[in-house]
């Protein structure tokens, strides 16, 4: 009998040696159960081929072809990725809705002697749990916002706060984006993938303790925050980091060193601000980047674009007055002391 999970926490504590997703690579890439590995019994092209035959020719012919393909691919997995698994190995297998693909693969593994189980409802049951937690229930812990203008090292403070025993959710880390036009650090997860990662982080919280999150808009790059979290953030106490423009510019040059390695790409990203800030001003910023004047470009961008944008955004939001922490410098040693001060402020709000 397939296993039925009632909560995200239940999935996280499944107790099996390995979770195997037998869906196609494209399905797996969009989202998956936490920690799952992909051993597809039908690849993307095979899945499309079987589906076409099912709809246009005959369900029987589709099942016949599907069985042959599943057997062939299962054999390759057993001889390949699974060749070193011993007799006591216990895998948990799932597909899209807990049907033929996971059932067929599990049957083959079971015949070998492995103690395999499947997930009732497959991936769709996981997705229902994620949606219920993020969209149908109130956020379970009290949120404390870590706020501040661009360059105040908020993201770098989060792991330092976690190391000091604070509960933290790094939204930008989950979104793989630094939260601004210049903030892309690589491919972002899909919306579903982001929500799965967030649901896992939320499930691991202690509801009796506050959780620190960085102040964000409703979107981080291309992914959106769920409404329950947005509501919790808007009504939460706020700790605001303030630092001189020169300190913030120096910090940004260090934090965005990877972006500065390719001035042309960075200048092209800056040029996307033409509509908002005008061609002449934007070209001046881009010219600074191309000339290797990183700190000057960072200072100009903050003073003329990001700081005004932050001020306008804050004026629109109804927030409680912030606890302000002033930081003269934002070097690595300074951030350690700043994290201590933020931690003390969290305990006081």
Buried (B, 14 or more C-beta within 10 A) or exposed (E): EBBEBEEBBEBBEBEBBBBBBBBBBEBBBBBBBBEBEBBBBBBBEBBEBBEEBBEEEEEEEBBEBBEEBBBEBBEEBBEEBBEEBEEEBBBBBBBBBBEBBBBBBBBBBEEEEBEBBBBBBBBEBBBEBBBEBBEEEEBBBBBBBBBBBBBBBBBBBBEBBBEBEBBBBBBBBBBBBBBBBBBBBEEBBBBBBBBBBBBBBBBEBEEEEBBBBBBBEEEBBEBBBBEBBBBBBBBBBBBBBBBBBEBBBBBBBBBBEEBBEEBEEBBEBBEEBBEEBEEEBBBBBBEBBBEEBBBBBBBBBBEBBBBEBBEEEBEEEEBEEBBEBEBEBBEEEBBEEBBEBBBEBBEEB
